[in-house]
């Protein structure tokens, strides 16, 4: 396919075979936003962490979520697309209670 692209005089073939990979913008919340979230969590009566597909798609997110759950001892529920980010066998998993 690459040889077709470089050897072709047909401009349509050249354009059709060009693919652009756009890297997503990685954003980080402000420290004040993190602090506000932690305050809300500390006041919550029955907090739960929902682990979804964003965790599965974000490089390194699964490790960070696992550390967060371990440190806070919060219960979590993995959605079908978030399965595997944190093991279902983790003691904080409420998946079996579904």
Number of C-alpha atoms within 10 A of each C-alpha: 6 10 7 12 16 10 9 12 10 10 9 9 13 15 10 9 12 10 7 6 6 6 6 6 6 6 6 8 7 9 9 9 11 12 11 12 11 12 11 12 15 12 9 10 8 9 13 16 16 13 21 16 15 12 22 17 13 10 10 11 14 19 13 14 17 15 13 13 19 14 9 10 11 16 18 22 21 21 13 10 14 18 17 14 21 23 12 16 10 14 12 18 19 16 15 8 6 5
